[in-house]
């Protein structure tokens, strides 16, 4: 119950902030995060896409369908994990997150992680991977996602040891369907932590 109270408070703080943010657009919803707060696994994407910003739910567009298939392939339901993004509002035209945006939104992500206290932080894509590696003292291990996807990195946090597993962002499959098999193999590794 304590985790729920903390997450509600954090979301309230965020909702007081986001309308002042440069990414705010009327009619677009922030995508704060959702799922189990008592999970071992947290998935962190980069930023909401168009469909996500319409609904306020993470990974509900094309990349979300791919993510659902990948989770299903290893017997994990979305409601069993926590899913969020580094950036909580959609950047215009799906552009890449900018340094100032990462600086503004990073503390919310860090607090979400502290509340959930996962055993595994699974980063989806380059931006969330870079942010988490730098935050948790793994900057020297940071290579391109093509070199480190599916690998496990161990680190310590204020709430104990944690594994960090970078993966390709599921959206890669919408551009290159051949990547689905690589993601499936990587997700099999994630299954071990269920």
C-alpha positions, 0 to 999 in steps of 0.5 A: 500500500505504501508503494501505491501512495508514493506513486500516486503522490509522484504522479500528482507532482508530475501532473502539476509540472507537465502543463508548464513543459515545452512538450505539452500540447492541448489534447495530448495526454502524459504517459506516466507509467502503469502496471504492477508496483510489486514486480521484479521487472520494469520496462523503460521506453524512450517517449510516448508515440502518437497513440500513447499520447492520445490514450495516456497508456504506454506502448499501445500503438504498433510498438505496443502490439509487438511488446505484447507479443514478446511478453506473451511469448515468455508467459508474462502479462503486462499487468505483472510488470511496470512499464514507463518511459524516460520522457512522459510527453510525446516529442513533436513529430516523434523526434528524439528526446532533447537533453533538456527534456531528459534532464526534466523528466529523468528525476520522475523516472528515477523516483518511479524506479525507487518506488517499484524497487525492481530486480531487473531494469529493462531498457528499450532503445538507446535513450533509456539505455544511455540514461540508466547506464549513466545513472547507475554507474555503467557509463564505461559499459555503454556501447551501441544497442546493437552491441549490448542488447540482451546482455545483463549488467549488474549494479547497486542501487539505494534499494539493493542490487539490480540487473540492467538489461538493454533491449532494442525498442519494439518499434524496430520491428515495424521498420525491420520485421527481421528484428523480431527474432532477435527480440524474441531471443532477448526476451527469453533471457528476461523470462529467467527473472520472472 
